[in-house]
Amino acid sequence: MDPVEQLSRHFEDSRQRLTSLAHRILGNSADAEDALQDAWVRLSRPGATDLSAVANLDGWMTTVVSRTCLNKLRARAARPESPTDSIGPALHVRPDHEPGPEDRALLTEQVTLALYVVLESLTPPERLAFVLHDSFGTPFSEIAAILGKSTEATRKLASRARQRVHAVDPTEIETDPARQRGVVDAFFSASRDGDLDTLLGLLHPEITFHADGGATRPAATATIRGPENVTRRAAAFAVPEATFRPVTVNGNAAVVVHTDDRPVSVMAFVVSGGRIVQIYSLLDQPRIDQLVNNLG
């Protein structure tokens, strides 16, 4: 068989696995497909892949796709995305009401949003090391070669990422809407009153606040960790003219923040053990407008 044909056939046979890998690293389907296309261009370039010298073709393809994904993660911080890019998590915003039969997937939605927030808070090397090792069983020695780091340094990257991911135990995420809403209401009440002691008591020690500026406000994208840092950010919610419309986002208690009668943010809260462990704040105005318009 012609080497190019052999490579192409093996790549297609591995597409599902490689797509899953790219999606877990990058977080959305569009970027995953782009990464696979870029990886194939690199693999199929004349002279780029000598099959006679590759002992493990699956491993080599994983390496090429992983390096392509790593470059994409790093590029996100270096350039604004196009407003037409599909970035960020899929958000399911619903009116605030008791869950019905159509809401059976609430826990899955909650875990999906929680995992997205954690992964976005990781550095590109941490994210790659964690996904490759914990989800795909890639040895640290191979991940180290992809990252250009020592095996021990790579092991520490994955360990830090794992600690943050496991800070949110899916089995401990609060699913009762009334309990979720009670914690969120208390958060906003304490923020407006400037009650720092109550605020700190409402925040999980491993809390992560992720602001998502999306394609239109990439400079606003940021991650804050720790109760003290998030408490300082909470002062922004004490603006007298701001109003908060209760909604749910991916099964989590959430609010649409309005100022001057315009929605300016959608905030979702992940509650665990009676405390807020994650806050996701969407600041991308076109996406906010679309989500709010769909609410009616």
LOGUSE-351783 format. One record per atom (N, C-alpha, C): residue in three letters; x, y, z. Coordinates in pm, whole numbers, plus 32768, in hexadecimal, padded with zeros to 4 digits. Each point is the difference from the previous one (the first is absolute). Layout:
REM LOGUSE-351783
AlaXYZ;...
***
This chain:
REM LOGUSE-351783
Met80547F898000;Met7FAC80778000;Met8058807C8000;Asp7FD880657FB3;Asp8048807E7FFB;Asp8004803D808C;Pro80778035802C;Pro800C80368088;Pro7F9A806E801F;Val7FE580577F9F;Val7F9F806B8017;Val7F747FC68014;Glu7FDF7F9C7FB1;Glu7F7E7FC0800D;Glu7FF57FB78086;Gln806E7FBF8026;Gln80027FB98081;Gln7FED80628073;Leu804480727FF8;Leu7FF580668067;Leu7F7280378006;Ser7FC8801B7F8B;Ser7F7880367FF9;Ser7F9B7FA0803B;Arg800F7F7F7FDF;Arg7FA27F9D8032;Arg800B7FF48098;His807980018034;His80137FF58090;His7FC9807B8047;Phe801280757FC4;Phe7FCD807C803A;Phe7F677FFC8008;Glu7FC07FD27F96;Glu7F6E7FF77FFF;Glu7FCE7F998065;Asp80477F90800B;Asp7FDB7F9B8063;Asp800C8037808F;Ser805B80608012;Ser801980398085;Ser7FB480828018;Arg7FB2802B7F9E;Arg7FC180858007;Arg7FAA8012807E;Gln7FAF7F9D801F;Gln7FA6800F8073;Gln804F80168081;Arg806A7FB18014;Arg8052800F8078;Arg804780868001;Leu803880287F8F;Leu804A807E7FF8;Leu7FA380788011;Thr7F877FF57FCA;Thr7F9E806C8010;Thr7FD9800E8092;Ser7FEA7F8F8043;Ser7FDF8002808E;Ser807080408051;Leu807C7FDE7FDE;Leu807480398043;Leu800380987FED;Ala7FF3802D7F84;Ala8005808F7FE3;Ala7F8E804B8043;His7F8A7FC28003;His7F8D8042803E;His8014800F8096;Arg80367F998041;Arg801880098091;Arg8067806A8020;Ile8065800E7FAB;Ile80688064801A;Ile7FCE808D7FE4;Leu7FB980137F91;Leu7FDC80857FD1;Leu7F76802E802F;Gly7FA77FA2801D;Gly7F818025803C;Gly7F8E801C7FA1;Asn80177FFF7F7D;Asn7F9080127FA4;Asn801C7FB87F7C;Ser7F937FDE7FBC;Ser800A7FAD7F88;Ser804680467F8C;Ala7FE580827FF1;Ala803980497F8F;Ala809880018006;Asp803780208075;Asp80918001800F;Asp803A7F757FF2;Ala7FB87F9A8030;Ala80307F767FF5;Ala800C7FD77F6E;Glu7F9C80227FB0;Glu80067FDF7F71;Glu8072804A7FBB;Asp8013807F8025;Asp806E804E7FC7;Asp80877FC08025;Ala800B7FD3807C;Ala807D7FC3802D;Ala801E7F817FB2;Leu7F997FB07FE8;Leu80147F857FB3;Leu802B80207F71;Gln7FC280657FC5;Gln802480267F79;Gln809180307FFA;Asp802680548061;Asp808A80328005;Asp80637F8D8015;Ala7FDA7FA28056;Ala80587F8F801B;Ala80127FAA7F83;Trp7F937FEB7FB6;Trp800B7FAF7F87;Trp805980457F99;Val7FF480837FF3;Val8056804A7FA3;Val80937FEB8026;Arg801B80038081;Arg80897FED802E;Arg802F7F717FE8;Leu7FAB7F9F801F;Leu80267F747FF1;Leu80167FDA7F6E;Ser7FAC80367FA6;Ser80037FD57F74;Ser805E80517FAA;Arg80408065803A;Arg805F80507FB3;Arg80717FA47FCF;Pro8029800E7F82;Pro80697FA87FCA;Pro807C7FFE8059;Gly80277F888027;Gly80777FF08051;Gly7FEB80158094;Ala7F848025802A;Ala7FE9801F808D;Ala7FF77F828055;Thr7FC97F947FC8;Thr7FED7F86804D;Thr803C7F8A7FB5;Asp806E7FCC8037;Asp80407F8A7FC8;Asp7FCA7F86804A;Leu7FA07FBA7FC1;Leu7FBE7F918045;Leu80627F93802A;Ser806A7FF07FB7;Ser80617F988023;Ser804A80228080;Ala800080808025;Ala8047802A807A;Ala7FA380128077;Val7F7D7FEF7FEB;Val7F9E8014806C;Val7FDA7F788038;Ala80297FE6807D;Ala7FE27F80803E;Ala7F6F7FF7802E;Asn7FC780718029;Asn7F7780048033;Asn7FB580707FBB;Leu7FB77FDD7F95;Leu7FBE80677FB1;Leu7F908044804F;Asp7FB77FB48053;Asp7F99803D8054;Asp803D8069805D;Gly80707FDC803C;Gly8043805D805A;Gly8031807D7FB9;Trp80337FED7F86;Trp803180727FB3;Trp7F8E805E7FDA;Met7F8E7FC67FD8;Met7F8D80537FDE;Met7FCC804B807A;Thr80007FBD8073;Thr7FD78042807C;Thr805C8074801E;Thr80817FED7FEB;Thr8062806A8019;Thr7FE780787FA6;Val7FEA7FE77F80;Val7FEC806E7FA1;Val7F7F804C801F;Val7F937FB8801D;Val7F8280428021;Val800D804E8082;Ser80447FC68062;Ser801180438081;Ser805080817FF2;Arg806B7FFC7FB1;Arg805080797FEB;Arg7FAF806A7FB6;Thr7FAE7FD57FA2;Thr7FAA805E7FB9;Thr7F9D80418061;Cys7FC67FB08059;Cys7FA380368064;Cys8046805F8060;Leu80797FDD8028;Leu804C8057805A;Leu801980877FC0;Asn802380007F81;Asn8015807F7FB9;Asn7F7F80537FFB;Lys7F907FBD7FEF;Lys7F8080477FFC;Lys7FDD803B8088;Leu801A7FB5806B;Leu7FE780358085;Leu8053807C801B;Arg807F7FFA7FD9;Arg805780738015;Arg7FD880777FAA;Ala7FCF7FE37F87;Ala7FD7806C7FA6;Ala7F8580498032;Arg7FAB7FBB804C;Arg7F8780408034;Arg8022807A8055;Ala806B7FF5804C;Ala8026806E8058;Ala804B806E7FB6;Ala802E7FE17F87;Ala8053805F7FB7;Ala7FB480517F98;Arg7F887FD57FDD;Arg7FB580497F98;Arg7F6B7FF6801B;Pro7FB6806A7FE0;Pro7F6F7FF8800A;Pro7FC87FA17F97;Glu7F997FB48028;Glu7FBE7FAB7F9F;Glu7FA580537FA7;Ser7FDF7FC87F8E;Ser7F9D80407FAA;Ser7F787FFA8042;Pro7FAD80687FF1;Pro7F7B7FFC803C;Pro7FAB7F8C7FCF;Thr80277FC17F93;Thr7FB27F8F7FCD;Thr80317F7C8038;Asp80708002804D;Asp80337F848038;Asp7F9F7FC68066;Ser7FF77F7B8006;Ser7FAE7FBE8065;Ser80587FDF8077;Ile7FF580538069;Ile80527FEC8076;Ile7FA78001807B;Gly80377FCD806E;Gly7FB47FFE807B;Gly7FA57F868008;Pro7FC87FEA8078;Pro7FAC7F8B8013;Pro7F7680137FC2;Ala7FBE7F927FE3;Ala7F7480067FD4;Ala7FAC8021807B;Leu7FB7806F7FFA;Leu7FB2802E8073;Leu7F6B7FE87FE7;His7FBF7FC28061;His7F717FE77FF9;His7FBE8055806C;Val7FCA80727FD8;Val7FC5805F805E;Val7F697FEE8000;Arg7FC97FEE8078;Arg7F707FEA800E;Arg7FC9805D806B;Pro7F7E801E7FFB;Pro7FC3804C806E;Pro80127FB58083;Asp80028049806D;Asp80147FC38084;Asp7F7D7FC1802D;His7FFA7F7B7FFE;His7F857FBB8029;His80247F758033;Glu7FA07FBD803A;Glu80177F77802D;Glu801D7FA87F87;Pro80657FA88007;Pro80227FAC7F8E;Pro7F907FA07FDC;Gly7FEE7FEB7F7F;Gly7F9A7FA37FD0;Gly80417F8D7FB6;Pro7FAF7FB07FBB;Pro80367F8B7FB7;Pro806A80257F9A;Glu7FF8807A7FC7;Glu806180277F9A;Glu80888020803C;Asp800880058085;Asp807D80268042;Asp80497F89803C;Arg7FEB7F897FCA;Arg803E7F888039;Arg809780027FF1;Ala8032804B7FA1;Ala809180037FE8;Ala8044806D8050;Leu7FBE80358069;Leu80398070804B;Leu808A7FE28038;Leu80117F8B803E;Leu80817FE3803E;Leu806D7FF97F97;Thr7FE27FC27F8E;Thr80637FFA7F95;Thr8027808B7FD2;Glu7F9D80597FF2;Glu801C808B7FD8;Glu80558046806A;Gln7FE07FE88080;Gln804B803F806C;Gln80927FD57FFD;Val80167F7E7FF2;Val80897FCC7FFE;Val804B80357F86;Thr7FBB80097F8E;Thr804080347F86;Thr8030808E8015;Leu7FAC8057803A;Leu8028808A8018;Leu807080078067;Ala7FF57FAF8069;Ala806780008069;Ala80887FD77FC7;Leu80017F987FAB;Leu807E7FD47FC5;Leu803880697FA3;Tyr7FA980427FB4;Tyr802F806B7FA6;Tyr8046806D804F;Val7FC4802C806E;Val803B806C804F;Val80897FD78034;Val800A7F838031;Val80817FD18033;Val80697FFD7F91;Leu7FDE7FC67F8E;Leu80627FF47F94;Leu802D80897FCE;Glu7FA280617FFB;Glu802680867FD4;Glu805E80458062;Ser7FFF7FD3807E;Ser8057803E8064;Ser808D7FC87FFE;Leu80157F947FB3;Leu80857FC17FF9;Leu805680447F97;Thr80847FF98012;Thr805C802D7F98;Thr7FFF7F987F90;Pro802680277F85;Pro80037F9C7F94;Pro804F7F818020;Pro807A800A803B;Pro80487F848021;Pro7FB77FAD8069;Glu7FC380418066;Glu7FB57FB48064;Glu7F8B7FB77FC1;Arg7FBA80467FA9;Arg7F897FC57FC1;Arg80277F897FA9;Leu806A80107FB2;Leu802C7F937FA9;Leu802F7F888051;Ala805080198067;Ala80347F928051;Ala7F8E7FB58044;Phe7F9F80498034;Phe7F907FC08046;Phe7FAC7FAC7FA0;Val7FD7803A7F8F;Val7FAA7FB87FA3;Val80467F867FC8;Leu807D80117FD5;Leu80477F8F7FC3;Leu80147F8E8064;His80268022807C;His801D7F958060;His7F807FC7803E;Asp7FA880558033;Asp7F8F7FCF804C;Asp7F8E7FCE7FA8;Ser7FF180377F88;Ser7F927FD57FA9;Ser802C7F9B7F97;Phe807F80067FD8;Phe802C7FA87F93;Phe80737FA58026;Gly802D8007807D;Gly80647FA48031;Gly8089800D7FC0;Thr801F80747FCA;Thr808480147FC2;Thr806B8008806C;Pro806E7FB67FF3;Pro806A80038065;Pro803D808D800C;Phe802A80228078;Phe803980858018;Phe807D80187FAB;Ser804B7F967FE4;Ser807880127FAF;Ser7FDD80327F74;Glu7F917FCE7FC8;Glu7FD7802B7F7B;Glu7FC7808F8005;Ile7FB4801F806A;Ile7FCA8088800D;Ile807280638012;Ala80667FD8804A;Ala807380588016;Ala804480237F7C;Ala80087F9F7FA6;Ala803E801B7F7E;Ala7FAD80637FAF;Ile7F7C7FF8800B;Ile7FA8805E7FB9;Ile8012808C8037;Leu8009800C8085;Leu800980848040;Leu808F80388003;Gly80627FAA7FE8;Gly808A802D8009;Gly802A8017808F;Lys7FCB7FAE805E;Lys8021800B808D;Lys80317F7A8034;Ser80317FFF807A;Ser80297F82803C;Ser7F857FB08029;Thr80147F7E8012;Thr7F927FAA802A;Thr7FCA802B8088;Glu80588023805B;Glu7FD580288086;Glu7FB180827FFB;Ala802D80607FB0;Ala7FB8807F7FF3;Ala7F767FE87FC3;Thr7FF87FA67FA1;Thr7F807FE07FC1;Thr7FA27FBD8062;Arg80377FA98054;Arg7FB07FBD8067;Arg7FC380688060;Lys804E80678022;Lys7FCF8069805A;Lys7F9480547FBE;Leu800F80197F7E;Leu7F98804B7FB7;Leu7F7B7FB68007;Ala80037F7F7FE5;Ala7F867FAF8003;Ala7FC67FFA808D;Ser80587FF98064;Ser7FD27FF8808A;Ser7FB880818029;Arg803680737FDB;Arg7FBE807F8020;Arg7F7880087FBC;Ala7FFB7FD77F82;Ala7F8280037FB6;Ala7F9B7FA18040;Arg802D7F8B8027;Arg7FA77F9C803C;Arg7FC380338082;Gln805180448051;Gln7FCD8036807E;Gln7F8F80647FE7;Arg801080527F98;Arg7F9880647FE3;Arg7F827FBE7FC8;Val80147F9E7FA9;Val7F8D7FBA7FC7;Val7FB37FB7806D;His80477FBD805A;His7FBF7FB08066;His7FCB80548074;Ala801D80828000;Ala7FC580588065;Ala7F6980057FF1;Val7FD07FE57F86;Val7F707FFB7FE6;Val7FD97F6D7FF0;Asp7FC77FC68069;Asp7FD37F757FFC;Asp7F747FFC7FC6;Pro7FEE7FC17F8A;Pro7F7B7FFD7FC2;Pro7F937FCB805B;Thr80237FA3805B;Thr7F9B7FC68059;Thr7FD58062806D;Glu804E806B8014;Glu7FE080608069;Glu7FC580827FCA;Ile7FF0800B7F7C;Ile7FC280777FC8;Ile7F6E8005802A;Glu7FD780738034;Glu7F768011802E;Glu7FA17FFE7F8A;Thr7F9A7FAB8007;Thr7F9F7FF67F94;Thr7F7780378026;Asp7FEB801A8081;Asp7F7F8036802A;Asp7FF780947FDD;Pro7FA280287FAA;Pro7FF9808B7FD2;Pro7FF080648072;Ala7FB17FDE8066;Ala7FE8805D806F;Ala807F80168050;Arg804C7F978018;Arg807D800F804C;Arg806680507FAE;Gln80097FE37F7F;Gln805A804E7FAA;Gln7FDD80948008;Arg7F7F801E7FEC;Arg7FD4808B7FFA;Arg801780458086;Gly7FED7FB8806F;Gly8017803D8083;Gly808F802E8012;Val80607FAE7FD2;Val808D8024800C;Val802080787FA6;Val7FCC7FFE7F85;Val801C806D7FA2;Val7FC380838030;Asp7F847FFA8033;Asp7FC1807A8035;Asp805080388075;Ala80317FA78055;Ala8051802D8072;Ala808180417FD1;Phe80397FCB7F94;Phe807B80397FC7;Phe7FEA80917FD3;Phe7F9480177FB5;Phe7FE680877FCF;Phe7FD9805E8072;Ser7FB87FCE8062;Ser7FDA80538073;Ser807B802C804D;Ala805B7FA28019;Ala807B80228048;Ala8058805E7FAE;Ser80027FEE7F7C;Ser805080587FA9;Ser7FCD808F800A;Arg7F7C80127FFA;Arg7FC780868005;Arg801180418089;Asp7FFC7FAD806A;Asp800F80358087;Asp809280148027;Gly805C7FD07FAB;Gly808E80098023;Gly80247FA78076;Asp7FB37F948014;Asp80157FA58070;Asp806A7F987FD9;Leu807E80228018;Leu806D7FAA7FD2;Leu80057F7B8049;Asp7FE080008081;Asp80047F82804A;Asp7F9B7F9C7FC9;Thr7F86802F7FE3;Thr7F9B7FA77FC7;Thr80297FD17F75;Leu8039805C7FB1;Leu802E7FDC7F7A;Leu80677F908006;Leu806380118056;Leu80697F9A800A;Leu7FC67F7A802B;Gly7F9B80038056;Gly7FC27F85802D;Gly7FB07FB97F94;Leu7FD8804B7F9A;Leu7FB17FC77F92;Leu80577FC77F90;Leu8083801C8005;Leu80597FD87F94;Leu80547F868027;His80057FA07FA8;His80517F878014;His809480278000;Pro80537FBD8052;Pro809080208001;Pro80437FF67F77;Glu7FCB7FAA7FA8;Glu803A7FED7F7B;Glu7FAF80487F94;Ile7FB9806A8022;Ile7FA980447FA0;Ile804E80367F89;Thr7FC27FF47F8C;Thr803680387F84;Thr7F96805B7FC2;Phe8029807A7FE0;Phe7FA8805F7FB9;Phe803A80117F74;His7FAF7FDB7F9B;His802F800C7F76;His7FAA80647FB5;Ala803C806D7FD3;Ala7FBD80637FAC;Ala801E7FDF7F6E;Asp7F977FF37FB0;Asp800C7FD77F74;Asp7FDA80777FA7;Gly806780427FC9;Gly7FE680707FA6;Gly7FDF7FD67F73;Gly80137F807FE1;Gly7FDD7FCD7F7D;Gly804D80427F90;Ala7FC37FFF7F8B;Ala804280337F88;Ala800380977FFA;Thr7F9E8043803F;Thr7FF880917FF3;Thr804C804A806D;Arg801B7FBC8071;Arg80488042806E;Arg806C7FA38036;Pro805F7FD77FAD;Pro80667FA0802E;Pro805280348076;Ala801180848009;Ala80508038806F;Ala7FB97FEE8086;Ala7F7D7FEB7FFD;Ala7FB47FEF807C;Ala80087F728036;Thr80317FA37FAE;Thr800A7F75802E;Thr806D7FF5806A;Ala7FDA7FC88072;Ala805E7FF5806F;Ala7FCF7F978062;Thr805D7FCB804E;Thr7FDE7F9F8067;Thr803780308085;Ile7FAC7FFC8066;Ile802780278088;Ile7FE97F89805B;Arg80607FE38057;Arg7FF37F8F805B;Arg800B80318091;Gly7FBB7FB98058;Gly800C801A808F;Gly7F94805D8035;Pro7FCC7FE6807A;Pro7F9380508038;Pro80208094800E;Glu80798022802D;Glu8021808D8013;Glu7FFE804D7F7C;Asn80397FC47F98;Asn800380437F7D;Asn7F74800E7FC5;Val7FAE7F98800E;Val7F7880077FCB;Val7FAC80638050;Thr8019800A8082;Thr7FB880618053;Thr801B808E7FCF;Arg807C801C7FDD;Arg801E80867FCC;Arg7FB780187F7C;Arg7FF67F997FAC;Arg7FB7800E7F82;Arg7F6A8016801A;Ala7FCE7FC8806D;Ala7F71800A801D;Ala7FD4808F801B;Ala805D805A8020;Ala7FDC808C8016;Ala7FC0803C7F84;Ala80207FC97F8B;Ala7FC780347F83;Ala7F6A7FE77FF7;Phe7FCE7FA18051;Phe7F727FE17FFA;Phe7FAC805B805A;Ala8044805E8044;Ala7FB9805A805B;Ala7FD0807E7FBA;Val800B80067F7C;Val7FD480757FB4;Val7F6980148015;Pro7FD580738034;Pro7F7280128023;Pro7FA17FEF7F8B;Glu802A80297F88;Glu7FA47FFB7F8E;Glu7FF57F757FC1;Ala80517FA0802E;Ala7FFB7F7A7FC7;Ala7F877FB38034;Thr7FC17FB57FA7;Thr7F937FA58027;Thr80257F737FD4;Phe7FC57F9D8044;Phe80277F767FEA;Phe7F847FAB7FE7;Arg7FF77FCA7F87;Arg7F8E7FAA7FDC;Arg80247F6F8018;Pro7FBA7FBC8059;Pro80207F73801A;Pro7FE27FA97F86;Val80617FAB7FDB;Val7FF07F9D7F96;Val804E7F85802B;Thr7FFF7F987FAD;Thr805B7F918013;Thr80577FF37F83;Val807D7FDA8014;Val805D7FEA7F91;Val803C7F758011;Asn7FE47FA97FA3;Asn80337F768006;Asn7FE07FBE8086;Gly7F88801C8031;Gly7FD47FC2807C;Gly802F8043807E;Asn804C806B7FF3;Asn803480498074;Asn7FB080808016;Ala7FF18027807E;Ala7FC48082801E;Ala8055806C7FBF;Ala7FBE80617FC1;Ala804780667FB4;Ala7FAE80818002;Val803D806A7FCD;Val7FBA80807FF3;Val802980407F7C;Val7FA680507FCA;Val8021805C7F95;Val800D80898040;Val8076803D7FF4;Val80198082803D;Val7FDB806E7F9B;His7FAA805D802C;His7FD6806F7FAC;His80338084803A;Thr803180577FAC;Thr8018808B8024;Thr7FC680567F91;Asp7FBE806E8028;Asp7FBE80587F9F;Asp7FA27FB17FA5;Asp7FB97F9F803C;Asp7F9D7FAF7FB9;Asp803B7FAA7F92;Arg80837FE78006;Arg80407FAA7F9C;Arg804A7F8E8044;Pro7FF27F867FCE;Pro804C7F92803C;Pro8094800D7FE0;Val80537FFC8068;Val809080137FEC;Val80527F87802B;Ser7FC17FA18041;Ser80497F88802A;Ser7F9D7F91801F;Val802C7F857FE9;Val7FB97F8A802F;Val805F7FB7805E;Met7FD57FEE807E;Met80567FC28065;Met7FC27F7E8031;Ala804E7F967FFC;Ala7FD27F7D802F;Ala80557FD58077;Phe7FC27FBD8061;Phe80427FDC807D;Phe7FF87F688014;Val80737FC3801C;Val80047F738024;Val800C7FFA8098;Val7F9F7FBF8040;Val7FFA7FF88093;Val80217F72802C;Ser80577FF58062;Ser80277F7E8034;Ser800E800B8098;Gly7FBB7FA88048;Gly800980038091;Gly7FD38082803E;Gly7F9F80417FC3;Gly7FCB807D8035;Gly8054807A7FE5;Arg806A7FEF7FAF;Arg805780727FDE;Arg801580077F69;Ile802080777FD1;Ile801780137F71;Ile808E7FD57FDF;Val800C7F9F7FA5;Val80847FCE7FDB;Val802D80387F7A;Gln7FA0802E7FAE;Gln8023803C7F7F;Gln7F9B806C7FDB;Ile803480687FBF;Ile7FAB80667FC4;Ile802D80117F70;Tyr7FA17FF87FA4;Tyr801C80197F73;Tyr7FB4807E7FD7;Ser804880617FC9;Ser7FC380807FDA;Ser801880197F6B;Leu7F937FFD7FB2;Leu8009801B7F71;Leu7FF780967FE9;Leu806280397FB8;Leu8006808F7FE7;Leu7FFD80217F6B;Asp7FEC7F9C7FAC;Asp7FFE80117F6F;Asp7F7380307FD7;Gln7FF480817FDD;Gln7F7C803D7FEF;Gln7FA97FBC7F96;Pro80337FDE7F8A;Pro7FA97FBC7F9F;Pro7FC67F7D8034;Arg80527FB18045;Arg7FCE7F828038;Arg7F9A801B806F;Ile801A80668052;Ile7FA18023806A;Ile7F7980257FC3;Asp800480577F9C;Asp7F83802C7FC0;Asp7FB47F8A7FC5;Gln80487FA67FC0;Gln7FBF7F8B7FC4;Gln7FBE7FA9806A;Leu80487FE6806D;Leu7FCB7FAC806A;Leu7F86803F8042;Val80078083801A;Val7F9180448042;Val7F8780087FA3;Asn8018801A7F80;Asn7F9180057FA1;Asn7FB87F7A7FF7;Asn804E7F93800B;Asn7FC27F7C7FFA;Asn7FAA7FE2807B;Leu801D8048806F;Leu7FB17FEE8078;Leu7F7480387FF2;Gly7FF3806A7FAE;Gly7F7F80417FEE;Gly7FE78067806C;
***
